[in-house]
Amino acid sequence: MNLLQNLRDIKIQHVQLDLFGFCNAACWYCPVKYIPQPERTRVHMPLDLVEKILADLASHRNDESGVVSLSMRNIYTAHYGEVLLYRYLEEFLELLRKYNFTTTIFSNGINLTPKKIDMIKSNKDVISEIILNIPSFEPETWASRSGLHVNQYDRLLANLEYADTELADFDNLIILINGVDDKVWDNDIHRGEELNNLQIDMHPVKGERFQAYKFAKRKFKNFIPYKEYVLHDRAGLLSSLISNQPSIEERLKTGTVIGCRGFEDVKTDRTTEWIHINSLGETFLCCNDYNMEYVFGDLSKSSLSDIWVSETHAEVIVRARDEICRKCHYAEIG
């Protein structure tokens, strides 16, 4: 099939590696709040499996005939999980150094403790950026939006203050103010019926999002706050809150799914230029595949090349384009 030939020619540009399939938060804009994370992946990936995966990726990256791009160096450690809870985090950072990789750390900030910050400081050569998802800096609102107890807010703030000081020479300390305001509604994103129940102040200047941005800008010298992050409904999972479905349905009138446009910040096809790996070593198709239903291999049992260029991989892509991709904001229609 043509798709199988394409997989032989296309190189993996990005890697998402979920080391521990669990998050301690339940943010309102995330499926974790509404759908339990799969029990089977709530495990810490064994270090021997981590090393097998990194060694396999590195061998292909260093070989022009391999399936990994020569420029692929950074690994994203998240699939709705909290990587700072990973039991072997320090050993993982050492393995990144051994195989010449870096990583992006995504966190809600609660587990960015002084001990973890000191660890990061000692390993900053293998950490490209730290991105913290923080919806508010008003304690009660933060607790409501993050699903964490209000008593933990002071701990969050203390963590951020320590990081702001100790990681002062770190280039990419980012706070994402995930939320919505009245500027985000357009032809691509619509209000869901249940959004009103959250009682979010959406005023573009006086509302929650902008106030959090102002607080972070004033409070921290070295963190870079962003409030322009675009939310989407995760292929329909969150459509009762925010929905891309009307615009997707309109676009599908003109054709069918032929690929993936990629997200705003990374314009690459999630189905053919990314590899997503869960804590069991299974490879699945996309970050929007919350329950990991589109699995096409297992790196604990097979090699990367055998999994990537396989009939199973091609068949899963075809099936997804007729199912989950038809609900996704980033589907390429042709």
N, C-alpha and C positions, 0 to 999 in steps of 0.2 A: 504494500500500500504506500501511497505517496507520503503519508504522514510518518511512516516508519523511516523512510529515506530522509525526511527532514530531520528526524531525531538523530540520525547519524551525522548530519551536517551541522546542526545547531549546538552551540556550546552552552554549558551552564554558566550563567552570568552572576547568579545570586544564590545564596544558601540560607535557608531558615532552619535552625536546629533548636528544637524544644527539649531542653535538658530535664525539665520537671513539669509535668502537665497539670499544674495546679496554681491558682492565684488566690491570695487571701482577701482580695477586695471583691466588690460587686458593683462596679461603676455603672451608672444608668445608661451609658451609651455602648455598653459591651454585652455580648450574649451571655457572659458568665453570670450576670445578674438574673437572667430569666431561664436559662437552660443549664442544668448541672453539667460540669465538665466530665467527660468520659472517665469512668473509674479505672479502666484498664491502663490508661496512660498517666495516672497519678503516681508515678514511680520515678525515682532518681535514676537517670541513665548510668549504667555501670561504666567505670572509667576505661575498662578494656574495650568496650563498644565505642566510646567517645574516640579513643585513639585509633581504632580500626577505621572509623569514618573519616577522621582528619587525615590519616595516612593515605587513604584511598583518594580523597579529594586532592591532596597535594601531589600525588603521583600523576594524576591526570592533568592537573594544572601545569606541571613541569614538563609535560610531553605534548608536543604540537599536535600529535594525532589523538590526544585524549579528549574526553567529553567535557572537560572543564576549561573555561576561558583562561588564557595565560594571565589575565589581569585580575582574576577573581581572588580577592584577599580577605574581604570583610564578611563575617558571618553574623547573621541576625539571630539572637537567641530568644525567640519568643513565638509561641502560638497560643495566645491567651493565658500564658503561664507567667509566674513571677520568678525570674532567673536568680534573684538574690536569695531565694529560698533553697537553691540547689545545694545539696550536701557537699559536693566536691568542687565548689566554685574555684577555689584557689588552684587546685590541681588542673582544672580545665584551662585556666589562664596560662599555666605553665606549658600545657600541651599546645596551646595556640602559638606560643613562642617557638616551641620545638619544630612546628610545621609551617612557620612563617605565615600565620593568619592573625587577623585582628577581629574584634567583636564590637557590636553595638549593644549596650545594656539598656533594656526597657524596664521601668519599675514604677510602682505607685509611691515610692519614697519611704514608706514605713520601714522597709527592711534595709534601707540605706543607712545602716547604723555606723557609729564611729569606727567600729572594728572593720566593717566592710569597706568604709571609706579609706582606712589605712591600707587595706589590702589592695584596693584600686590604685592608690597612690604608688604603691610598690610595683604595680604591674601596668602602669599607664601606657607603656610602649605597645601593649597589645589591646588597648581599649580605644576605639576610634571616637566614640561619643557615648554620653549618658543622657537618656531621654526619660524624663519623669512626667507621667500623666497625672496632673493635679487639676481638678475641676473648679476649685474655689479656695480662697484663703480666709473665709469666714467659717469658724469652727462648726457651727450647726449645719450650715449649707454644705460644707466639705463632707461631713459625716453622711448627710442625706444623699449626696451625689456619688460618693465613693463606696457606700455600703460598709464603711468601717466605723467603729465606735468613736464618738466625739472625744472620749478620754484619750484617744491616741493622737489627737491633733497636736498637742504640745510636743510629743515625741517626733512627729513629722517635722515640725518647725525647727526643733533642735538638730535633727539630722541635716536639714538643709543649711542651717547656719554653720555647722561644722564643715560640711562639704564646701560651702562657699569660701571658707577660709583655707582649708587644707588642700583643696584642688584649684587654687587660684591660678595656677599656670596651665590648667587643663583647657584645651581649645574649645571643646564642644560640650558644655554643660547646658542642657536645654530643658526648659519647663514648657510642656504643652498644656495650654488651657483648653481642654476638650469641653466643648459645649456648643450652644447655639445662641444666636441672637437674630434680630429681625432682618439682618442683612443677608442671611444665608438662604432664605427661601427664594427659589427661582424655578425654572422649568424642569430642572433635574432633581431637585430635592423638595419634598412636600411634608407638611405636618401630618403626623399620624394622629389618630383619634385619642390615643392614650397619653399623648405628650402633655395635655392640659393637666393631667393628674399630678404631674411633677411640680407644677407651679413654679416654673423657671422664669425669672425676670429676664426678658429678652431684649430690653432696651439696649440699643447699640452703644450707648455711652454710659448710662447709669446702671445697666444690668450686670448680672453676675460675671459674665465673661470678661467684660472690659474692666470691671473693678478688680478682678483677680490679676489681670495683666498689669494694671497700675501698681498693685501691691507688690508683685514680684519685681517689677522694674525698680521700685523705690527701695525695697528691702534688701535685695541681693546685688552684689557688685559683679559677680562673675557668671551667674546663671543668665542665660538668654531666654526670655519668655516669648512664646508665640501664641497668638490667639486666632490665627488664620487657618487652623487645621479644619479640613473639610470632613464632616461625618458622612457616612453612608450606611445603608441598612443591611449590610453584610449578606447580600444575595437573598434579601427578603426576611431574614431572621428578625430584624428589628423594625419591620414595616409598620407595626402598630404605633411606633414612636416617631420615626422619621422614615420616609419612604422614597425610593427611587423608582418604584414599580410603574407608575403612570408613564414616565418618560421612556423606560425600557420597552414597555408594551407598544408605545408609539413608534419607536425605532425599529422594532421587530416587524412592523407592517411593511417595511421596505426590503427586508431580506432575512437572513438567518445568521447564526453565530459562526464566525470563521476564525476567531482567535480572541486574544485578550489585549486591550489597550494599555494595561498597566496603570498603576496609581499615579497621582499627580507628580510625586517626587521621584518616582522610579519608573520610567517608561519602558518596561520590558514585559513580555508575555509571561504571566504566572504559570501557564500550563506547559510551556516549552523552553523557557529560559531561566526558570527557578527550579530548585529542588527543595521540597519541604520534608523535614524528617522529624518524627515524633520521638518521645522518650523511650520507645521500644525499638527504635531503629527502622520503623516502617516509613516508606516514602509515600507521600500523598500529594494531591494535585495543586492545592491552592490554600492560601490563608483563610479564605472565606468558607472553606470546607471545615466548619467548626467541629463536627463529629468525626472527621477523618473517614468519610465513607468512600472516597475515591483513592483507595490504596492500590499501588501498582508494584510494590516490591518490599523487601525486608533486608536492610543492610547488615543485620546480624547473621544472615544466612547466605547472602549472595553478594557479588561484587557490584560496584557502582556501574561499570560498563554494561554488565548483563541486565541490570535493572533499567537503565536509562534507554538503551536501544533494544526495546523488546516489544513484541506484539501486545503484551498486557498493557504497557504504558500507552501505546497508540490507541488501543481499544478504550481505555479509561478516558482519554482525552475526547474521543468521539462521543462516548456516553455523556460526559459532563457537558459538552456543547449542546446536547439535546435536553439537558436537565438543569443543573445548578447555574450554568453560564447564562441561561435564558432569563435568569432572575437578577443578574449581576450588572451593576452600573458600569463596570469596566469592560463589558463584552464588546468585541469588535463585530459590527454587523456589516455583512457584504452580500 
